[in-house]
């Protein structure tokens, strides 16, 4: 009987240790970013007080939002001082839009200071090419057709496979990579990605 009690006691302690260590980043006031967000926003990996993932729901009564991070939902409170970017108001957030939620720890609550939704990208129809047009363009070399293909996906996706001759300029890093673009301003730049919101 004493051996059984010892094993139960050990199991209880192990369970408590596992629970205490289940979310070390949040326990220290750090951030939590989903793997899908980190594909483009790797610089957020060690950022404190940020939750990044897919917006799931909003409760006006509880004054909280839920964000899916990996396999679980994180709850963050909001108040009248919470700022919002890329949507007119919190109530305009619709599932599943990617969000970054910056928060302050207030007691046991995480209270959002800023909810930043992934911006909607609108490309004028006159500036869009069909797959067929790109295929026709690619029948010529970039020099002959006077074009440059720019893959704006994260490097890991580019390395998995890309259009022949394309250079990689991840969307988030473009401002720092402008030197990769041709000096000749008459060159047709064809940007492509994995889809956008």
C-alpha positions as CSV (number, residue, x, y, z in Angstrom):
1,X,0.0,0.0,0.0
2,X,2.8,2.4,0.8
3,X,4.4,1.7,-2.6
4,X,1.1,2.6,-4.3
5,X,0.8,5.9,-2.3
6,X,4.4,6.7,-3.3
7,X,3.6,6.2,-7.0
8,X,0.4,8.2,-6.8
9,X,2.3,11.0,-5.0
10,X,5.0,10.9,-7.7
11,X,2.4,10.9,-10.5
12,X,0.7,13.9,-8.9
13,X,4.0,15.8,-8.6
14,X,4.9,15.0,-12.2
15,X,1.5,16.2,-13.4
16,X,1.9,19.5,-11.5
17,X,5.4,20.0,-12.9
18,X,4.2,19.3,-16.4
19,X,1.3,21.8,-15.9
20,X,3.6,24.5,-14.5
21,X,5.9,24.1,-17.5
22,X,3.2,23.8,-20.2
23,X,3.4,27.5,-21.1
24,X,6.7,28.9,-19.9
25,X,6.6,31.9,-22.3
26,X,3.3,33.1,-20.9
27,X,4.2,32.4,-17.3
28,X,7.1,34.8,-17.8
29,X,5.0,37.4,-19.5
30,X,6.3,36.4,-22.9
31,X,4.5,36.0,-26.2
32,X,2.9,33.1,-28.0
33,X,3.0,33.0,-31.8
34,X,1.6,30.3,-34.0
35,X,3.9,28.4,-36.3
36,X,2.0,29.7,-39.3
37,X,2.6,33.3,-38.3
38,X,6.3,32.6,-37.7
39,X,6.7,31.6,-41.3
40,X,6.5,35.3,-42.3
41,X,7.2,37.0,-38.9
42,X,10.1,35.1,-37.5
43,X,11.3,38.3,-35.8
44,X,8.3,37.8,-33.4
45,X,9.6,34.5,-32.1
46,X,11.1,35.9,-28.9
47,X,8.9,38.9,-28.6
48,X,7.3,39.3,-25.2
49,X,3.7,40.1,-24.5
50,X,2.4,39.2,-28.0
51,X,-0.1,36.5,-29.0
52,X,-0.3,35.8,-32.7
53,X,-2.6,33.4,-34.6
54,X,-6.1,33.1,-36.1
55,X,-8.8,35.3,-34.6
56,X,-11.6,33.0,-33.4
57,X,-14.2,34.9,-31.5
58,X,-15.1,38.1,-29.5
59,X,-17.2,38.4,-26.4
60,X,-18.5,41.9,-25.6
61,X,-19.9,40.6,-22.3
62,X,-16.6,39.1,-21.2
63,X,-14.6,41.9,-23.0
64,X,-12.3,39.2,-24.4
65,X,-11.2,37.8,-27.7
66,X,-10.0,34.3,-28.5
67,X,-7.0,33.6,-30.7
68,X,-6.1,30.2,-32.0
69,X,-2.4,29.5,-31.4
70,X,-1.4,26.1,-32.6
71,X,-3.8,23.6,-31.0
72,X,-5.3,25.8,-28.4
73,X,-7.2,29.1,-28.0
74,X,-5.7,31.9,-26.0
75,X,-8.0,34.4,-24.3
76,X,-7.0,38.1,-24.1
77,X,-9.1,40.8,-22.5
78,X,-9.7,44.2,-24.1
79,X,-11.0,47.5,-22.9
80,X,-11.8,51.0,-24.2
81,X,-8.1,51.8,-24.6
82,X,-7.4,48.8,-26.8
83,X,-6.3,50.1,-30.2
84,X,-7.1,48.3,-33.5
85,X,-5.2,48.3,-36.8
86,X,-6.4,47.3,-40.3
87,X,-10.0,46.9,-39.3
88,X,-12.4,49.8,-38.3
89,X,-13.2,48.2,-34.8
90,X,-12.8,45.0,-32.9
91,X,-16.4,44.0,-33.7
92,X,-15.4,44.0,-37.4
93,X,-12.9,41.1,-36.9
94,X,-14.2,38.0,-38.7
95,X,-12.9,34.5,-38.3
96,X,-10.4,33.4,-39.5
97,X,-8.3,36.5,-39.9
98,X,-4.7,36.3,-38.7
99,X,-4.0,38.8,-35.8
100,X,-1.1,39.9,-33.6
101,X,-2.3,40.9,-30.1
102,X,0.0,43.1,-28.0
103,X,-0.9,42.9,-24.4
104,X,0.0,44.0,-20.8
105,X,-0.2,41.6,-17.9
106,X,-2.6,43.0,-15.4
107,X,-2.8,40.5,-12.5
108,X,-3.9,37.2,-13.9
109,X,-5.3,38.8,-17.1
110,X,-3.7,39.7,-20.4
111,X,-5.2,42.9,-21.5
112,X,-4.8,43.9,-25.2
113,X,-3.2,47.3,-25.9
114,X,-3.2,46.7,-29.7
115,X,-5.0,44.2,-31.9
116,X,-3.4,44.2,-35.4
117,X,-5.3,42.3,-38.0
118,X,-3.6,41.1,-41.2
119,X,-4.3,43.8,-43.8
120,X,-6.5,43.2,-46.7
121,X,-4.4,43.5,-49.9
122,X,-6.2,44.8,-52.9
123,X,-4.4,44.7,-56.3
124,X,-6.1,46.6,-59.1
125,X,-7.4,44.2,-61.7
126,X,-5.4,46.0,-64.4
127,X,-2.2,45.0,-62.5
128,X,-3.1,41.3,-62.2
129,X,-1.8,38.6,-64.6
130,X,-3.6,35.3,-65.2
131,X,-1.7,32.0,-64.9
132,X,-1.9,31.8,-68.7
133,X,-0.3,35.2,-69.2
134,X,2.6,34.3,-66.8
135,X,3.1,31.0,-68.7
136,X,3.2,32.9,-72.0
137,X,5.7,35.4,-70.5
138,X,7.9,32.5,-69.3
139,X,8.2,31.1,-72.8
140,X,10.8,33.9,-73.2
141,X,13.9,34.3,-70.9
142,X,13.7,37.2,-68.4
143,X,16.1,39.1,-70.6
144,X,14.1,38.6,-73.8
145,X,10.7,39.2,-72.1
146,X,12.1,42.0,-70.0
147,X,10.5,40.7,-66.8
148,X,11.5,39.6,-63.3
149,X,9.5,37.0,-61.2
150,X,9.4,37.8,-57.5
151,X,8.4,35.1,-55.1
152,X,7.1,36.9,-52.0
153,X,6.5,33.8,-49.9
154,X,8.7,33.0,-46.8
155,X,12.1,31.4,-47.7
156,X,11.0,27.9,-46.6
157,X,8.2,27.9,-49.1
158,X,10.6,29.3,-51.8
159,X,13.1,26.5,-51.1
160,X,10.3,23.9,-51.4
161,X,9.7,25.0,-55.0
162,X,9.3,28.2,-57.0
163,X,8.9,29.3,-60.6
164,X,12.0,29.0,-62.7
165,X,14.1,32.2,-62.5
166,X,12.2,33.7,-59.6
167,X,14.0,35.6,-56.9
168,X,12.8,35.4,-53.2
169,X,11.7,38.6,-51.5
170,X,9.5,37.7,-48.6
171,X,6.7,40.2,-48.2
172,X,7.7,41.3,-44.7
173,X,11.3,41.8,-45.7
174,X,10.7,43.8,-49.0
175,X,11.7,47.2,-47.7
176,X,15.2,45.9,-46.8
177,X,15.6,44.0,-50.1
178,X,14.9,46.7,-52.8
179,X,18.4,46.3,-54.1
180,X,17.4,43.0,-55.6
181,X,15.1,44.7,-58.0
182,X,16.4,45.7,-61.5
183,X,17.7,49.2,-62.1
184,X,15.8,49.4,-65.4
185,X,12.4,50.7,-64.3
186,X,10.8,49.5,-67.5
187,X,11.3,45.8,-66.4
188,X,8.0,44.1,-65.7
189,X,7.9,42.9,-62.1
190,X,5.7,39.9,-61.5
191,X,5.1,39.2,-57.8
192,X,3.4,36.0,-56.7
193,X,2.7,34.5,-53.3
194,X,0.6,31.7,-51.7
195,X,-2.6,33.8,-51.7
196,X,-3.7,36.8,-49.7
197,X,-6.6,38.1,-47.7
